[in-house]
Amino acid sequence: MLDTESKGARVGLEFFCKVKYIERAGDFMLGRKSPLCGTDERRPDLGGAYTHPDFSSVMKLMAALITDEELVAKYPLSAVEREMILHQDLLKTMLGSPTVSKAFGQCLANMCKDNEKLSKKVTKVFLRCIEQAHLDTVKGFLKALKPFLRSDDSLKKQKLEWVFGIPEVVSRKGYGDARCKYGLELVDRINEEAIKYTSPILSGAADEALIAQIVKCKGRFDVQCISCLKELLSLMRKDEAIARFVYHLPPASYQCARFTDWFRPYLEEQLADPQRGSAA
């Protein structure tokens, strides 16, 4: 573990700031997608379809530099460095890392404070990354999401709606129907979906709010669902505003009175199953 407060570390970190290590490392990690890559410049691809380069040491040092308030005040990030840090590919790599995701998430929270345009961009990356992440990386994204949501700025309420989603009654117009049917009219069984959760900043049909992702994983990808519930409950325990928002969400089906009502019986069911109990 790096002790960033030791005399040697302070000298070393300041040296890396002077030589613009963040810009160099970001340029290396992004490769052809780097803003410093010329139109005719050729760069080799790092990794492949089944293998990914190990940037863990590079990311640890970048996270240490970005999150050090004293160094950031003395050596402010340039426009190019900010562009690299906020690049979608670099965000995916940093946020998915189990070692630096939390620190990098705090950095993003500071950069996005009271900045609506940037907050929307980061929210979209979070939601898409969590939905596409494998089990070994989804925890990193969820941990990085915590400081972003807990940041007390003027956009906190909006960010909760962007990330978790806004509840809407399910509606559908069947073939030959003169009008749309809503909620109860479309439900044959009590556990069928009657409420959906949509994020107001997502436009793609494949993109879903976090609550919708959790509901979709239930019963299909239980290990993923349990990981999301653990981090969600941790957020609710630490932040009253988040707890109030999630607690007052309506249920996905008419089987429950509130959205949170299914948490306990679901987790107890997982614990009762010896094959799935270790994940819960």
N, C-alpha and C positions, 0 to 999 in steps of 0.2 A: 504494500500500500504506500502511496506517495504522500509524504507529509509536506504539504504545500507551504507550511509556515516556518519550516527550517531555513536557516541562512543559505544553505546550498541550493535549496529549491527556489528561493526568492531570486537568487542570482540567475539560475538556469531559466526560470520562467520569463524573467525580464529579457534575457538574451533572445529567447524564442519570439517574444513580441517584437523586438527590434528587427529581427531578420524576416518578419512577416510569415511566421510558420503557418498560421491559419490559412493564409492565401495559398501557400505552397502545398500544404496538405490537402486542402479542398480541391485545388487544381489537379493533383495526383489522383485523388479518389474519384473525381467526376470524369476524368479522362476526356473523351471526345465531346462530352456534354458540358465541359467547363467553359465559362464565359471568356477565358483566356486562350482557348483553343482556336487557332486561325482557321479560316475557311478551307485552305489547301493543306493544312497540317495533318499529318498521319500519326495516329497514336495506337499502340497495341491494346487489345481488349484484355482486361484483367478478369480471370476466372472464365467460366463457361455456363452452359445450361444446368449442369449438375454440381459444379464447384464454385465456391465464392471466396474471394481473397480475404485473408484475416487482417482486418484493419483495427483490431482491438487496441493495440498499443498506440496507434495514431489517434484513435478516437479518445482515449483516456487523456492524452496530452492536450488535444483540442478542447475537450470539456473543461480541463483544469484552467486553461487560458481564458475561455469564454465566460466562465462563471466566477472568475476572480474580479471582484468589484474594483479593487485598487488598481490592478493592471488595466482593466477596461477603461477606467477613468483617465489613466495616464496615456494609454495607447488605444484610442477609440477605434472601433471597427470601421474599416473603409467601406465604401459602397460596393466594391467588388467582393469583399469578404462577407458582407451581409447577403449579397445575391447568392453566393455559394452556400452559405449556411441554410438559406431558405429554399434552396433548390430541392425539388421533390425527391430526386434520387438520394441526395445526401441526407435529407430528413428521414427517409425510410431506413437508411443504414444506421444513423445515429439513434433514432427512436426505438429501433428494434434490438439494440444492444442491451443485454441484461446488466452490464457493468456501468454504462454511462447514460442510460436513457433517463434516469431520474434527474441527474444533474443537468442534462441537456434540456429536459422538459422545463426545469426552472428557468433556464436561460431563455427559452422560447416565451415563457410566461412574462418575463420582464420585457422582452422585445415587443410583445403583442399588447402590452398594457395600454388601454384606451385607444387602440388602433384597430378600427373595425375592419378595414380591408385586409390587413395582415392576419387578424384573428380568424376571419372567414377562410383564408387560404390554409392556415395551419389546421383548422378544424376539418376541412375536407381531406387533408393528408392523413390525419389521425383516423378518421372513419374508414377510409379506403384501406389503410394499412392494417387496421384491426380486423377488418372483414377478410382480407386476403392472407393474413398471417398464419403461420403454423403454430402449433402449441408451444414450441420452444422460444418463439419470439413474441407471442401475443402479450405475455406478461410485461415485457419491456415497454411495449406501446401503452399498456394500461397504467404502468407506473409513471411514465412520462406525462400522461394525461392529467394526473392528479394536481400538480402545481399549476397547470394551465387553467383548470376549472376552479381551483381554490383561490386564484388571484382576485383580490378585492379591488376591482376597477369598475368603471362605469358600464362595462359590457357583460358583467357577470351573469345577469339574468338571461340575456340574449344567448350567451355561450351555452348555458344549460339547455336552452331550447334547441340550439344548433346541434349539440352533441347527442343529447338524449332523445330528442324528437318531440313533436307536438301530437297529442292524441287526436285521432279523427275517427269518426264512425265509418265502418266499412260500407262502401256503396258499390253497386254494380247494376248495370242494365242488361238483362238477358235478351237473347234473341227473340224477337217478336213482342217484347214488353213495350208498353207505351210510356212507361216512366221508370226511373231508377228505383231500386229497392235499397233500403238502408237497415243496418244493424240487425235487429230481431227478425226482420223479414227474410234475411239470408241465412239464418242459423237453424239447422235441423237438430243439432246436438248442443248440449250446454257448454261443452269444452271447445267448440269451434270458434275461430277468430271472429270477433265482433268489433274490435277496436284496432286500428293500425297506428303506428308511430312514424311520422315523417319529419325529416329535417328541412326547414324552410330554405336552406342554402344549397341543397343538393338537387340536381336536375336530371341526372342519369337514372335510368330505370334500374340499373344494377346496384346503385349506391343506396345504403340504408342507414338510418340513425342507429345509435348504439343500443337502445332499448329493443328496437326491431331485430337487431342482430342476436341479442341475448335470447329473445323469444324463439327465434328461428333455430338456434342451437339446442334448445331444450328437447330432449328425447332423441336427438340425432347425433349431436357432437357434445356429449355430456361433459367430457373433460374440459372442453373449451368453455362451455356454459358455466361450469363451476369456477373456473379461473376468473371469468368476468364478474360473477357474483361476489367472489372474495374481494376483488378490488372495489366493486361498487359499494359493498357494505363497509369497507374500510373508509371510503370517501364519505359515506353518510355518517359514520361515527366521528370523523374529524371536522366536518363542516355542517353546521346547522342548516344553512340555506340549501345545500344539496340534499340533505336528509328530508327537508320539508318538500322540496320539489318532487323527489322520487316517491315519497310517501303518499302524496296527493294525486299521483297519476292514476287514471282509471285502469281497470284490469283489461287484459287482452281478450278475455272471454267473460261470459255471464256466470261462470263458475265461481268467481271470486268477487269480493266487494271492493278490494283495492289491488293495485298491481303487485304490491309486496306480499300479498297473502299466500302466494304459492311458494315463496322462498323456503320456509321452514319444512313443510311436508316434502318438497322436492329434495332438499339436502338430506333429510332423514331417510328417504327412500334410497338415495345414493349410498349412504352409510350402511344401510342394511344389506346391501349387495356386496359380498366380499370381493368381487372382481372390480367394482367401481369405488369402493369405500376409501381406498388409499388416496384417490384424487380429491375427495371431499374432505 
